[in-house]
Amino acid sequence: MKTNLLLPLALVAALSACSPQVVRNPLASWHPSPNHNERGPVVIVLHHTDQDSVEESLHTLSTANSGGKVSSHYLLGKDGHLYQLVEDSRRAWHAGPGRWGPLGDLNSTSIGIEIDNDGDSPFPPAQIQALIVLLEDLSTRLNIPRHAVIAHADLAPMRKQDPNRFFPWQTLAEAGFGLWPKAEHGPAPEGFDPLLALRAFGYPVDAGKPEAAITAFHRRFRGDDQLPPVLDAEDARILHSLLQQLP
């Protein structure tokens, strides 16, 4: 009889040992405040895989590539099939060194989405539609701002070029994700500084070396990364409109 009573107690103790414990610093007196929430991602980073198949990319994202171990939270196939590789609450290794606005360690503050694409091809409509569905889910469920969808090249313009020039940023913006310039905003006003605007929008503009950031900006907003890496009147118009849309 005593043995039967002890079994449930042992089970409760085992389950308690397995449950998450609150981490408290033994050097401090515990005085809990209700004014907090879980840390979570604040931006979504889009990549292209630069590989030949989703199967190849699944293997790479589960093992390593030439530069070491890599991963992403999601991988999106050409047919719209979605794979999840890392829990949303975990830190996937997809962004690497880079910066977007005040954010430094993007791996710790972002959700990474790899899109099956060889790096030099258009993106099928089914793939983009599935991406929009995923962005709707992530922005709603994780409370990520809908404008905070950026390219890998945006945060690391000196290292990365993804997603490529064929990526339909305007389509995403029309669906409510990311930003796109609006014609009704007109040209930039006199005295508008496009380089300062590029930095204010979020691009990491190194002092005296803005060319890589300008090329990334051209790739995303003008669909052409072969333009001279200088900011012209059209770039100023685009940046003027983008800044007006930031919350």
C-alpha positions in Angstrom: 0.0 0.0 0.0 2.8 2.4 0.9 4.5 1.6 -2.4 1.4 2.6 -4.4 1.3 6.0 -2.6 5.0 6.6 -3.2 4.7 6.1 -7.0 2.6 9.3 -7.7 4.8 11.3 -5.4 7.9 10.2 -7.3 6.2 11.0 -10.6 5.3 14.5 -9.4 8.9 15.1 -8.3 10.3 13.9 -11.6 7.9 16.1 -13.6 8.8 19.1 -11.4 12.5 18.5 -12.0 11.9 18.5 -15.8 9.8 21.8 -15.8 11.5 25.1 -16.6 12.9 26.9 -13.6 13.0 30.6 -13.1 16.6 31.8 -13.2 17.3 34.1 -10.3 20.7 35.6 -9.4 21.7 34.4 -5.9 23.5 37.7 -5.3 20.2 39.6 -5.3 17.0 39.6 -3.3 14.1 38.5 -5.5 11.4 41.2 -5.8 9.4 40.3 -8.8 7.8 42.9 -11.1 4.9 42.2 -13.5 6.2 44.7 -16.0 7.9 42.5 -18.5 7.4 40.1 -21.4 9.3 37.5 -23.4 12.1 38.7 -25.6 11.2 38.2 -29.2 12.1 39.1 -32.8 11.5 42.6 -34.1 12.4 42.1 -37.8 12.1 39.5 -40.5 15.1 38.9 -42.8 14.6 37.4 -46.3 17.3 35.3 -48.0 17.7 33.3 -51.2 19.4 30.0 -50.9 21.7 30.3 -53.9 21.5 26.6 -54.3 19.9 24.2 -56.9 17.1 22.6 -54.9 15.2 22.7 -51.7 16.6 19.3 -50.8 20.1 20.6 -51.1 19.2 23.6 -48.9 17.6 21.5 -46.3 20.8 19.5 -46.0 22.9 22.7 -45.8 20.7 24.3 -43.2 20.8 21.1 -41.1 24.5 20.6 -41.3 27.0 23.2 -42.5 28.3 25.0 -45.6 31.8 26.1 -46.5 31.7 28.9 -43.9 30.4 26.7 -41.0 27.1 25.8 -39.5 24.1 27.8 -40.7 20.3 27.6 -40.2 17.1 29.6 -40.6 13.8 29.5 -39.0 12.0 28.7 -42.3 12.7 27.4 -45.8 10.2 28.1 -48.6 10.2 25.9 -51.6 9.4 27.0 -55.2 6.0 25.3 -55.0 5.1 27.1 -51.8 5.8 24.2 -49.5 7.1 25.6 -46.1 9.6 23.9 -43.9 10.4 25.0 -40.3 13.9 24.2 -39.1 14.2 26.3 -35.9 11.6 27.3 -33.4 10.5 30.9 -33.5 11.7 31.5 -30.0 15.2 30.2 -30.7 18.2 32.0 -32.3 18.8 30.7 -35.8 22.2 31.3 -37.4 21.2 33.0 -40.6 22.2 36.7 -40.6 25.8 36.8 -39.6 27.6 40.1 -39.0 25.6 43.2 -40.0 23.4 46.0 -38.8 20.0 47.5 -39.6 19.3 50.8 -37.9 20.1 50.4 -34.2 20.0 46.6 -34.4 23.4 44.9 -34.3 23.1 41.2 -33.5 20.4 40.4 -36.1 20.4 36.7 -35.3 19.1 37.6 -31.8 16.4 40.0 -33.0 15.1 38.5 -36.2 13.2 35.6 -37.9 15.2 34.2 -40.9 13.4 33.0 -44.0 15.4 31.2 -46.7 13.7 31.2 -50.1 14.6 28.4 -52.6 16.2 30.3 -55.5 19.5 29.9 -57.4 20.3 33.6 -57.0 19.6 34.6 -60.5 16.0 33.6 -61.3 12.5 35.1 -60.7 10.4 33.8 -57.8 7.3 31.8 -58.8 3.9 33.3 -57.8 3.1 30.3 -55.6 6.2 30.9 -53.6 5.5 34.5 -53.1 1.9 33.9 -52.1 3.1 31.3 -49.5 5.6 33.9 -48.2 2.8 36.5 -47.8 0.8 33.9 -45.8 3.8 33.2 -43.6 4.5 36.9 -43.1 0.9 37.4 -42.0 1.2 34.6 -39.5 4.6 35.8 -38.1 3.7 39.5 -37.9 0.4 38.7 -36.1 1.5 35.9 -33.8 4.9 37.4 -32.8 3.8 41.1 -33.0 6.6 42.0 -35.5 6.0 45.3 -37.3 4.7 44.8 -40.8 7.1 47.3 -42.3 10.1 45.4 -40.6 10.8 43.0 -43.5 14.2 43.4 -45.0 16.7 41.7 -47.3 19.8 40.0 -46.0 21.8 42.4 -48.3 20.2 45.3 -46.5 21.8 44.5 -43.2 25.1 43.2 -44.7 25.6 45.0 -48.1 29.3 44.4 -48.3 28.9 40.6 -47.9 25.5 39.7 -49.3 23.3 40.1 -52.4 20.2 38.2 -51.4 17.4 38.1 -52.3 18.3 38.9 -55.8 17.1 41.7 -58.1 14.1 39.7 -59.3 12.5 39.6 -55.8 9.1 41.3 -55.9 9.3 43.8 -53.1 6.5 45.9 -54.5 4.2 42.9 -54.4 5.0 42.3 -50.8 4.4 46.0 -49.9 1.0 45.9 -51.7 0.2 42.9 -49.4 1.2 45.0 -46.4 4.7 43.9 -45.7 7.9 46.0 -46.1 7.7 49.5 -47.6 7.5 50.8 -51.2 7.7 54.4 -52.4 4.4 56.1 -53.2 4.0 58.3 -56.3 1.8 60.8 -54.5 4.6 61.8 -52.2 6.3 63.5 -55.2 10.0 64.5 -55.5 12.2 65.1 -52.5 12.2 68.7 -51.2 15.1 71.1 -51.8 17.9 70.4 -49.4 16.9 66.8 -48.9 20.1 64.7 -48.1 19.6 61.2 -49.6 22.7 59.8 -47.9 21.4 60.8 -44.4 18.0 59.4 -45.4 19.6 56.1 -46.4 21.1 55.9 -43.0 17.9 57.0 -41.3 16.0 54.3 -43.1 18.3 51.6 -41.7 21.1 50.9 -44.1 24.6 50.6 -42.5 26.3 53.4 -44.3 30.0 53.2 -43.4 31.8 56.6 -43.1 33.2 57.5 -46.5 32.2 54.1 -48.0 28.5 54.1 -48.8 28.8 52.3 -52.1 27.8 48.8 -50.9 24.7 50.2 -49.1 23.7 52.2 -52.2 24.0 49.1 -54.4 21.8 47.1 -52.0 19.3 49.9 -52.0 19.3 50.0 -55.8 18.8 46.2 -55.9 15.8 46.4 -53.7 14.0 49.5 -54.7 15.1 49.9 -58.4 15.6 46.2 -59.3 19.1 47.0 -60.7 22.4 46.5 -58.9 24.4 47.6 -61.9 23.6 51.3 -61.5 26.5 53.5 -60.4 26.7 53.5 -56.6 25.7 57.1 -56.2 22.4 58.5 -55.1 20.5 60.5 -57.8 17.2 62.4 -57.8 15.2 59.2 -58.2 16.8 57.7 -55.2 16.1 60.9 -53.2 12.4 60.7 -54.3 12.2 57.0 -53.2 13.9 57.7 -49.8 11.8 60.7 -49.2 8.7 58.6 -49.6 10.0 55.7 -47.5 10.9 57.9 -44.6 7.3 59.4 -44.6 6.0 55.9 -44.2 8.1 54.9 -41.2 6.1 54.7 -38.0 
